[in-house]
């Protein structure tokens, strides 16, 4: 009978050791899971921030392009007036370069 009690005691001790090891492993795994979740949340926040920044940059580019498109007719008109202005003084004054009648 004493031998059986010793065996039961050894088995309980073995089970308790395994239980403690499993609890420690569980604790480590829970910590790793918690760390991984924190990293995932941080990566998610960074991704959202990067997307927001990229969207803002793209919106600004679109606004700049729209402004350039809106200003393009005015710029074309201005350049056309400058080109016409190069020729206008001679036409506007009615003067032509002097032609020599000498032979």
Secondary structure per residue as TSV (DSSP state, phi and psi in degrees):
chain	resnum	aa	ss	phi	psi
A	1	X	-	360.0	-40.8
A	2	X	H	-61.5	-38.1
A	3	X	H	-63.3	-40.0
A	4	X	H	-65.8	-39.3
A	5	X	H	-64.9	-38.6
A	6	X	H	-64.0	-41.9
A	7	X	H	-64.7	-43.4
A	8	X	H	-62.4	-41.8
A	9	X	H	-63.2	-42.8
A	10	X	H	-64.2	-41.7
A	11	X	H	-64.2	-42.3
A	12	X	H	-62.4	-43.0
A	13	X	H	-61.7	-42.7
A	14	X	H	-63.2	-43.1
A	15	X	H	-64.7	-42.3
A	16	X	H	-63.5	-39.9
A	17	X	H	-63.4	-45.7
A	18	X	H	-62.5	-40.0
A	19	X	H	-62.3	-44.5
A	20	X	H	-62.9	-43.4
A	21	X	H	-62.4	-43.1
A	22	X	H	-65.9	-37.7
A	23	X	H	-65.3	-40.8
A	24	X	H	-64.9	-43.2
A	25	X	H	-63.4	-41.8
A	26	X	H	-60.9	-43.9
A	27	X	H	-61.9	-43.4
A	28	X	H	-63.9	-43.2
A	29	X	H	-64.5	-38.9
A	30	X	H	-64.9	-38.3
A	31	X	H	-65.9	-43.1
A	32	X	H	-62.6	-41.0
A	33	X	H	-63.2	-43.3
A	34	X	H	-62.3	-43.7
A	35	X	H	-62.5	-43.0
A	36	X	H	-64.1	-39.3
A	37	X	H	-65.2	-39.7
A	38	X	H	-64.2	-42.6
A	39	X	H	-63.8	-40.4
A	40	X	H	-63.7	-43.3
A	41	X	H	-63.3	-41.2
A	42	X	H	-64.1	-44.8
A	43	X	H	-62.2	-38.7
A	44	X	H	-64.1	-44.8
A	45	X	H	-62.2	-42.6
A	46	X	H	-64.2	-40.6
A	47	X	H	-63.5	-43.9
A	48	X	H	-61.9	-43.2
A	49	X	H	-63.8	-44.3
A	50	X	H	-62.7	-41.6
A	51	X	H	-64.1	-41.5
A	52	X	H	-63.7	-42.6
A	53	X	H	-64.6	-42.6
A	54	X	H	-65.6	-40.9
A	55	X	H	-61.8	-41.6
A	56	X	H	-63.5	-43.9
A	57	X	H	-61.4	-45.0
A	58	X	H	-65.4	-39.0
A	59	X	H	-61.2	-42.4
A	60	X	H	-64.6	-39.2
A	61	X	H	-62.5	-44.0
A	62	X	H	-62.4	-43.2
A	63	X	H	-61.0	-43.0
A	64	X	H	-63.6	-42.7
A	65	X	H	-64.9	-40.3
A	66	X	H	-63.3	-40.4
A	67	X	H	-63.4	-43.6
A	68	X	H	-62.7	-41.0
A	69	X	H	-64.5	-40.9
A	70	X	H	-67.0	-33.5
A	71	X	H	-83.9	-16.0
A	72	X	H	-57.3	-47.1
A	73	X	H	-60.3	-38.3
A	74	X	H	-65.8	-40.8
A	75	X	H	-66.4	-40.6
A	76	X	H	-64.5	-40.9
A	77	X	H	-63.9	-42.4
A	78	X	H	-62.5	-44.6
A	79	X	H	-66.3	-38.4
A	80	X	H	-63.7	-41.2
A	81	X	H	-64.6	-37.9
A	82	X	H	-65.2	-42.8
A	83	X	H	-64.3	-43.6
A	84	X	H	-66.7	-33.2
A	85	X	H	-64.8	-27.7
A	86	X	H	-65.8	-32.9
A	87	X	H	-97.9	-18.2
A	88	X	H	-65.0	-39.5
A	89	X	H	-56.4	-42.1
A	90	X	H	-68.2	-40.1
A	91	X	H	-74.2	-40.6
A	92	X	H	-66.8	-34.2
A	93	X	H	-86.5	-13.0
A	94	X	T	76.8	17.0
A	95	X	-	-103.6	146.4
A	96	X	-	-126.7	159.0
A	97	X	-	-58.7	143.8
A	98	X	-	-64.1	134.0
A	99	X	-	-105.5	133.9
A	100	X	-	-88.1	133.1
A	101	X	-	-92.9	-0.1
A	102	X	-	-78.3	143.7
A	103	X	-	-100.1	360.0
